[in-house]
Amino acid sequence: MRQLPRLGSAFVLALLLFFGTSRAIAGVPSAANSTVPPCLVACPSGDISFEILVRDVANNPEAASTVVLDFSECPGAHLCDVPDSYIVDLPTRTIRKASDINGLARFPLHVGGGCGAGTVRVYAGGVLLAQRALASPDQDGDGYTWNTLNHDFALFTAKLGTSDPTADLDCDGDVDADDQTIFFAHASKTCQGYVDAARRSTWGRLKSHYR
């Protein structure tokens, strides 16, 4: 009879450990359940958003999870150091913010340049969610988009008809007229926003400032 309380205590302890472990596991971001866009497209002006939905292993939204975009293996990326809803760490070449109550982290990225498949890593809570290429209308990564004084147009047109992910601006797996439409729609933009291309005298100062 004296063993019954011991067995009961052991059973209660096992339940506490089980449910405590389950809750801990449920709070870990899951790459399988989280949603990351199939491609990463950004513009220096920050008018193209990249949105990650973080969910845990129980498929629940994970709030307040630190989402990190790691560009350290993407040397062609131009990270604009401008105030926005996220934190830019230039020495580590990372951008981060916390997911909201619904597990959503929205990045209106002020980023230009490009890098091949798998070079940009996406983390949440230290868990690798995905790896992506980087595409941008800012093809040469100088911090501003196509105008008569830089190389964006020549670089982009050379990729037409290919499957180069650095110019696939609509994420459909190829570079075609639809991507060209997006490319032109983002002309004359910089890290600070839109610049009037007619004011040619401003381009030299901008180029000097953003290099």
C-alpha positions as CSV (number, residue, x, y, z in Angstrom):
1,M,0.0,0.0,0.0
2,R,2.9,2.3,0.7
3,Q,4.0,2.1,-2.9
4,L,0.8,3.6,-4.3
5,P,1.6,7.2,-3.4
6,R,5.1,6.7,-4.9
7,L,3.5,5.4,-8.2
8,G,1.0,8.3,-8.1
9,S,3.8,10.9,-7.7
10,A,5.8,9.3,-10.4
11,F,2.8,9.4,-12.7
12,V,2.1,13.1,-12.0
13,L,5.8,13.9,-12.5
14,A,5.7,12.1,-15.8
15,L,2.7,14.1,-16.9
16,L,4.2,17.4,-15.9
17,L,7.4,16.6,-17.8
18,F,5.4,15.5,-20.9
19,F,3.2,18.6,-21.0
20,G,6.1,20.9,-20.1
21,T,8.2,19.4,-22.9
22,S,5.3,19.6,-25.4
23,R,4.8,23.3,-24.6
24,A,8.5,23.9,-25.1
25,I,8.6,22.1,-28.4
26,A,5.4,23.9,-29.5
27,G,7.2,27.2,-29.1
28,V,10.0,26.3,-31.5
29,P,9.6,27.7,-35.0
30,S,9.1,25.1,-37.7
31,A,10.5,25.3,-41.2
32,A,7.9,22.9,-42.4
33,N,5.0,24.9,-41.0
34,S,6.3,28.4,-41.6
35,T,5.7,30.3,-44.8
36,V,8.5,32.0,-46.7
37,P,7.9,33.5,-50.2
38,P,9.4,31.3,-53.0
39,C,11.7,34.2,-54.0
40,L,13.2,37.3,-52.4
41,V,12.7,40.5,-54.5
42,A,13.7,43.9,-53.0
43,C,14.1,47.5,-54.1
44,P,16.3,50.1,-52.5
45,S,13.3,52.3,-52.0
46,G,11.6,49.7,-49.8
47,D,8.4,49.4,-51.9
48,I,8.5,45.6,-52.3
49,S,7.7,43.7,-49.2
50,F,9.0,40.3,-48.1
51,E,6.7,38.6,-45.6
52,I,7.4,35.6,-43.4
53,L,4.7,33.8,-41.4
54,V,6.3,31.9,-38.5
55,R,4.6,28.9,-37.1
56,D,5.7,26.3,-34.5
57,V,5.8,22.5,-34.7
58,A,2.2,22.5,-33.6
59,N,1.3,24.8,-36.5
60,N,0.5,27.7,-34.1
61,P,1.5,31.3,-35.0
62,E,4.7,32.1,-33.3
63,A,4.6,35.7,-31.9
64,A,7.7,37.7,-30.9
65,S,10.0,35.4,-32.8
66,T,13.2,37.1,-34.0
67,V,13.2,36.8,-37.8
68,V,16.6,37.3,-39.4
69,L,17.5,37.8,-43.0
70,D,21.2,36.9,-43.3
71,F,23.0,38.4,-46.3
72,S,26.5,37.5,-45.2
73,E,26.9,35.0,-48.0
74,C,25.4,37.5,-50.6
75,P,28.2,39.9,-51.3
76,G,26.2,41.5,-54.2
77,A,23.5,42.7,-51.9
78,H,23.3,46.5,-51.1
79,L,21.8,47.0,-47.6
80,C,20.5,50.5,-47.2
81,D,21.1,51.9,-43.7
82,V,17.8,53.8,-43.5
83,P,15.2,53.9,-40.7
84,D,12.4,51.5,-41.1
85,S,10.4,48.9,-39.2
86,Y,13.3,46.5,-38.9
87,I,16.9,46.6,-37.6
88,V,19.9,46.7,-40.0
89,D,23.2,45.4,-38.8
90,L,25.8,46.3,-41.4
91,P,28.8,44.6,-39.8
92,T,27.0,41.2,-39.8
93,R,25.0,42.0,-43.0
94,T,21.8,41.0,-41.4
95,I,18.3,42.5,-41.1
96,R,15.9,41.5,-38.3
97,K,12.6,42.1,-36.7
98,A,10.2,40.3,-34.3
99,S,7.1,38.6,-35.7
100,D,3.8,40.1,-34.6
101,I,0.9,38.5,-32.6
102,N,-0.1,36.6,-35.7
103,G,3.4,35.3,-36.4
104,L,3.9,37.7,-39.3
105,A,7.2,39.5,-40.0
106,R,6.9,42.0,-42.9
107,F,10.0,43.5,-44.3
108,P,9.7,46.5,-46.7
109,L,13.3,45.9,-47.7
110,H,15.5,48.8,-48.7
111,V,17.9,46.4,-50.5
112,G,19.4,46.2,-53.9
113,G,21.8,44.0,-55.9
114,G,21.5,40.3,-56.5
115,C,22.9,36.9,-55.5
116,G,22.3,33.3,-56.7
117,A,20.2,30.6,-55.2
118,G,20.6,29.8,-51.5
119,T,22.8,32.8,-50.7
120,V,20.3,34.6,-48.4
121,R,19.3,32.6,-45.3
122,V,16.0,33.2,-43.4
123,Y,15.9,32.4,-39.7
124,A,13.3,32.5,-37.0
125,G,14.2,32.0,-33.4
126,G,17.6,30.6,-34.6
127,V,15.9,28.0,-36.8
128,L,16.8,28.0,-40.5
129,L,13.5,28.4,-42.4
130,A,14.7,28.8,-46.0
131,Q,17.4,29.9,-48.3
132,R,16.8,32.2,-51.2
133,A,18.3,34.1,-54.1
134,L,18.1,37.9,-54.2
135,A,16.6,39.7,-57.1
136,S,16.2,43.5,-57.5
137,P,15.6,46.2,-60.1
138,D,18.9,47.5,-58.8
139,Q,20.9,45.0,-60.8
140,D,24.4,46.4,-60.2
141,G,23.9,46.8,-56.4
142,D,24.8,50.5,-56.2
143,G,21.8,51.5,-54.2
144,Y,19.7,53.1,-56.9
145,T,17.7,51.7,-59.9
146,W,17.9,52.1,-63.6
147,N,18.8,55.4,-65.1
148,T,21.1,56.5,-68.0
149,L,24.2,56.6,-65.8
150,N,24.4,53.1,-64.4
151,H,24.4,49.5,-65.6
152,D,21.1,48.1,-64.4
153,F,19.4,48.1,-67.8
154,A,22.3,46.4,-69.6
155,L,22.6,43.7,-66.9
156,F,18.8,43.1,-66.8
157,T,18.4,42.8,-70.6
158,A,21.3,40.3,-70.8
159,K,19.2,38.0,-68.6
160,L,16.0,38.1,-70.6
161,G,15.0,34.7,-71.8
162,T,16.9,32.9,-69.1
163,S,16.0,31.5,-65.7
164,D,18.5,33.7,-63.8
165,P,16.9,34.1,-60.3
166,T,18.6,37.5,-59.8
167,A,16.3,39.1,-62.5
168,D,13.2,37.0,-61.9
169,L,11.2,39.8,-60.4
170,D,7.8,38.1,-60.6
171,C,8.9,34.8,-59.1
172,D,7.6,32.6,-62.0
173,G,10.9,30.9,-62.8
174,D,12.0,32.8,-65.9
175,V,13.0,36.3,-67.0
176,D,10.6,37.7,-69.5
177,A,8.5,40.8,-70.5
178,D,6.6,40.6,-67.2
179,D,9.8,41.0,-65.3
180,Q,10.8,43.9,-67.6
181,T,7.5,45.7,-66.8
182,I,8.4,45.4,-63.1
183,F,11.9,46.6,-63.8
184,F,10.8,49.7,-65.5
185,A,8.2,50.4,-62.9
186,H,11.0,50.7,-60.3
187,A,13.2,53.0,-62.3
188,S,14.7,56.1,-60.7
189,K,14.5,54.9,-57.1
190,T,17.1,55.0,-54.3
191,C,17.4,54.0,-50.7
192,Q,15.5,57.2,-49.8
193,G,12.7,56.8,-52.3
194,Y,11.9,58.1,-55.7
195,V,14.2,60.5,-57.6
196,D,13.1,62.6,-60.5
197,A,15.2,61.2,-63.4
198,A,14.7,64.5,-65.3
199,R,17.0,66.2,-62.8
200,R,20.1,64.8,-64.2
201,S,22.4,66.9,-62.0
202,T,21.3,65.0,-58.9
203,W,22.6,61.6,-60.1
204,G,26.2,62.4,-59.6
205,R,25.7,63.4,-55.9
206,L,23.5,60.3,-55.3
207,K,26.0,58.0,-56.8
208,S,28.7,59.4,-54.7
209,H,26.5,59.3,-51.5
210,Y,25.4,55.7,-51.9
211,R,28.6,54.0,-52.9
